[in-house]
Amino acid sequence: MKLFDGGRAPNPRRVRVFLAEKGLTVPLVPVDMGALEHRGEQVAQRNPLRRLPVLELDDGTIITESIAICRYFEELHPEPALFGKGALGKAMVEMWQRRLELNLMTSVAAAFRHIHPAMKEWEVPQIPEWGEANKPKAIEFLHLLDNELAEREFAAGDAYSVADITGMIAIDFMKPARIKVPQECTNVLRWYAALTSRPSATA
């Protein structure tokens, strides 16, 4: 088994943080995304979308997409449960994982990829207007999230989950996207500080 890893990019990081929370070690194959190595044949022959991360199992089976890879490891190692417990717990984690991914991470990624000069070769065509349009979308969602976090410790309830991983990494990604968490979002800031203080945050 080996994990083709893209360093500080958000989706590879999601898997590494998840594995760290599980206490699992998987051999990594570093891929230099800055040098566009993910577009080379090593990745392309395993994932025609030429994206990371990519998990290759011992029998050659390939799993791509960060959350799919995390789900695979959740099934093999169910504790600690990072996708929730019971019908309601799992549904709540799924709901907040999707909300954080679609409303925060995707908006932040669009802002970064369509505005940052370093992304000109990555995002073709690069549409700066679309990047700018996504900044207020991210801020609007953070205000919604702030209201939710007034009632609980973590994104999906009282336990840390994959939804928190997605949220933490999305907020980390806001820095290169030049978006700031509004100071009035005190619950988001408290939550983010707690997440980044966990040992897994440095994975």
C-alpha positions in Angstrom: 0.0 0.0 0.0 1.2 3.5 -0.8 -0.3 7.0 -0.8 0.7 9.4 -3.6 0.8 12.7 -1.6 0.8 16.3 -2.7 2.3 18.0 0.3 0.5 21.1 1.5 -2.3 21.0 -1.0 -5.7 20.8 0.8 -6.9 17.4 -0.3 -3.7 15.4 0.4 -3.6 17.1 3.8 -7.1 16.0 4.6 -6.0 12.4 4.2 -2.8 12.9 6.2 -4.7 14.6 9.1 -7.3 11.8 9.1 -4.6 9.1 9.2 -2.9 10.9 12.1 -6.1 11.0 14.0 -6.4 7.3 13.5 -2.8 6.7 14.5 -2.1 5.1 11.1 1.0 5.2 9.0 0.9 4.7 5.3 4.0 4.9 3.1 4.0 8.2 1.2 5.1 8.8 -2.4 5.8 12.5 -2.5 4.6 14.3 -5.7 5.8 17.9 -6.2 2.7 19.7 -7.3 4.5 23.0 -7.6 6.6 21.4 -10.4 3.3 20.0 -11.9 4.5 16.4 -11.2 0.9 15.4 -10.6 0.3 15.9 -14.4 3.0 13.3 -15.2 2.5 9.7 -16.1 3.2 8.4 -12.5 -0.1 9.9 -11.4 -2.0 9.8 -14.7 -1.7 6.1 -15.1 -3.4 5.7 -11.7 -5.8 8.7 -11.9 -6.7 10.0 -15.3 -7.9 13.2 -13.7 -4.3 13.8 -12.7 -5.2 14.8 -9.1 -4.0 13.9 -5.7 -4.2 12.1 -3.3 -4.1 8.6 -4.8 -4.1 5.4 -2.7 -2.7 2.3 -4.3 -3.5 -0.9 -2.4 -1.2 -4.0 -2.3 -3.2 -5.7 -5.1 -3.0 -2.7 -7.4 -6.5 -1.4 -6.7 -6.6 2.4 -6.9 -8.7 4.7 -4.7 -8.8 8.4 -5.5 -10.7 11.4 -3.9 -9.7 12.3 -0.3 -13.0 11.5 1.4 -13.2 8.1 -0.4 -9.7 7.2 0.9 -10.7 8.3 4.4 -13.8 6.2 4.3 -11.7 3.2 3.3 -9.6 3.6 6.3 -12.6 4.2 8.5 -14.0 0.8 7.6 -10.7 -0.9 8.3 -10.1 1.0 11.6 -13.5 2.2 12.9 -12.1 3.7 16.1 -11.9 6.6 16.7 -15.1 7.0 14.6 -14.4 10.0 12.4 -17.5 9.6 10.2 -19.9 9.5 13.2 -21.7 6.7 15.1 -25.2 5.4 14.6 -27.6 6.4 11.9 -28.1 10.0 13.2 -24.4 10.6 14.0 -23.3 9.4 10.6 -25.9 11.5 8.9 -24.9 14.6 10.8 -21.2 14.1 10.0 -22.0 13.6 6.3 -24.2 16.7 6.3 -21.6 18.9 7.8 -18.7 17.4 5.8 -20.6 18.2 2.6 -21.6 21.7 3.8 -18.0 22.6 4.7 -16.7 21.1 1.5 -19.2 22.7 -0.9 -19.8 26.0 0.8 -16.4 26.8 2.3 -13.6 24.8 0.8 -14.9 25.0 -2.8 -15.4 28.8 -2.5 -11.9 29.3 -1.0 -10.4 27.1 -3.7 -12.2 29.0 -6.5 -10.9 32.3 -5.1 -7.3 31.0 -4.9 -7.2 29.2 -8.2 -8.8 32.0 -10.2 -7.0 35.0 -8.7 -3.5 33.8 -7.6 -0.9 34.4 -10.3 0.8 31.1 -9.5 -2.4 29.3 -10.6 -2.4 30.6 -14.1 -1.1 27.4 -15.6 -3.4 25.3 -13.4 -6.7 26.9 -13.9 -7.4 27.4 -17.6 -9.1 29.6 -18.2 -8.4 31.6 -15.1 -11.4 34.0 -14.5 -10.5 36.6 -11.8 -14.1 37.8 -11.6 -15.2 34.3 -10.5 -12.5 34.2 -7.9 -13.6 37.5 -6.4 -17.2 36.4 -6.5 -16.4 33.4 -4.3 -14.8 35.4 -1.5 -18.1 36.8 -0.1 -19.6 33.3 -0.4 -17.0 31.9 1.9 -17.6 34.8 4.4 -21.3 34.3 4.3 -20.9 30.6 5.1 -18.5 31.4 8.0 -21.2 33.5 9.6 -23.7 30.7 9.3 -21.1 28.3 10.8 -20.5 30.7 13.6 -24.1 30.6 14.7 -24.0 26.8 14.6 -20.8 26.6 16.7 -22.4 28.6 19.4 -24.3 25.5 20.3 -21.6 22.8 20.1 -17.9 22.1 20.3 -17.4 20.6 16.9 -18.9 21.0 13.4 -21.2 18.0 13.5 -21.8 17.6 17.2 -19.9 16.9 20.4 -17.2 14.7 18.8 -14.3 15.6 16.4 -15.0 14.3 12.9 -13.9 14.4 9.3 -16.1 17.5 8.9 -13.7 19.3 11.3 -10.8 18.2 9.2 -12.3 19.7 6.1 -13.2 22.9 7.9 -9.7 23.4 9.4 -8.0 22.9 6.1 -10.4 25.1 4.3 -9.6 27.9 6.8 -5.9 27.3 6.4 -6.4 27.6 2.7 -8.0 31.0 3.2 -4.6 32.6 3.8 -3.1 32.1 0.3 -6.6 32.9 -1.1 -6.4 36.3 0.8 -9.6 35.8 2.8 -9.8 36.5 6.5 -12.2 35.0 9.1 -14.3 37.9 10.3 -13.3 38.9 13.9 -16.9 38.8 14.9 -17.0 35.1 14.1 -15.7 34.3 17.6 -17.1 30.8 17.7 -15.4 29.9 14.4 -12.1 31.3 15.7 -12.5 29.3 19.0 -13.2 26.2 17.0 -10.4 26.7 14.6 -7.9 27.3 17.4 -8.9 24.1 19.1 -8.6 22.1 15.8 -5.1 23.5 15.0 -3.9 22.7 18.5 -4.4 19.0 17.9 -1.2 17.0 17.1 -2.8 15.8 13.8 -3.0 19.4 12.5 0.7 19.3 11.6 0.4 16.1 9.5 
